[in-house]
Amino acid sequence: MATEHKRPNYMTIFWILFVLTVVEVAYSVFLDLPKFAMIGGLVGFAVIKASLVALFFMHLKFERKSLGIIVGSTLILGMILVSVGIAEHVLPRP
């Protein structure tokens, strides 16, 4: 039997994303941090915002756990591929 999920408040999620974007821009413009810390913080903000979009606007929060496992495994694969690309760029060539 299908159960109905409570409809999320999309405007609240929008305003949270807006505030996170403003904080992200202020973080990158006004703080004088080392490059590694700047990139790490911006990636952290991007992960939080992408998670909110996926959970609420793509309705993944209300799906079965098996779909979450599928999405999570593709995210892990994506992180591995990005890590290899960064390693190729950063590490010295033989």
Secondary structure, DSSP 4 states (H G I P E B T S, - for coil): ---PPPPP-HHHHHHHHHHHHHHHHHHHHH----HHHHHHHHHHHHHHHHHHIIIIIS-GGGS-HHHHHHHHHHHHHHHHHHHHHHHHHHSPP-
